[in-house]
Amino acid sequence: YAIFIRQGNPQHSTAVWGGMNLGDQFSKWRDYAVRVRGPAADLLQIKVAGSATGVMYPPSQPVNFVLNSRKHGTEEMYQMFYAMMQDPSLVRLQIAMAYIDSYGADLLLFALDRGAFVDLLVPRKANVYHHCNLRTIKRKLWGKPGIRIWLHPDMVHAKVLLAYDEEDMPKRSLLGSANLKKNSFGMLQELNSMIDDTRFNANLATDLDKLFSEAEEISKIPKYNAPIAVMEEMMG
């Protein structure tokens, strides 16, 4: 994340966070970041300083920050992913994710087991953890009722979950730096935002629909190297 504070005009401070790396070599990667100005940027400063209270579910405001920080002893990421998986008002989940392992797939199973529909998009050839992605999908998710798997030809580095209500309207999003991997829920410092803003989520839905339109829904799992996949998951 980055916070830009304007001297003499703090109400116009700006915050940016997400999964984007900085560097020319990442210019063709598909990714997401969020920018806010004003009070929400101030809330982020408070959150990363360790002064904010824990996040609640359902969220109490349009923009809510979800933090894992070993420095502050804060681990909120798994809790918020789990809450969305179990929320009966969220009937369809649209997910674009760079990396997923067994731990993350088990979270998706909570949503599938309650009857939700899940569309999961991952890169066809991830820069790292490629074999782990495919092995996880085959072992944990393939053939489960309600799930569709999509492979995108580009390096999708996104960490985005958009949830739809009973009327198939985008209701709540969770996006930022956390992948659906064990280390993102514990060892690593991660920052996501849970957003309940109609306009934002409608725009996100439009963009995700475009991303999915460029991907291929698969009918079989591509080949992968199982020993490498196991090592990738172990190394996390």
Disulfide bonds with the S-S distance in Angstrom:
none
